[in-house]
Amino acid sequence: MKEKIQSALVNLEPQLKRVSKLIQDAENDGIYSSENPEEMYLRGMFYQIQGKLNDARRLIRFTVAPVLKEGVLHKRSDGRYGLQDGTYFSSSGYIEYLLTEPGEDARWVSSRIEHNGEDYFIVGRKELPLQGLRVRIKEIPLWD
């Protein structure tokens, strides 16, 4: 069943892209009359929909992307966190980490790495120590 869902998502992504592009083309072509409240309503709704379609496309890409590397983070001499093979993370870098909390099932969580002026942290989990954290890197396709 998981494979069927992933396959359906892969097939859906180009359709989401097509609709998003239609919305962008309409905006670029200036088809909306600022004097028509209904057209301004549609313009605003389409804009919101386009954002959510792009969010869905991004999530699909992250979900089905193959894992390139997996390992345990360690703090390097330059202050960045990296893997044993020399791969390192810096601000705004995409990362997936293995969340293991007492009483809960372990699961991979997607996030970003940021720096607060003193050290790096995972967005949404500032208290989570990076040293020794199991992480993975996926091959995310370029946005088109």
Secondary structure by P-SEA (a helix, b strand, c coil): caaaaaaaaaaaaaaaaaaaaaaaaaaaacccccccaaaaaaaaaaaaaaaaaaaaaaaaaaaaccccbbbbbbbcccccccccccccccccccbbbbbbcccccbbbbbbbbbbccccccccccccccccccccccccccccc
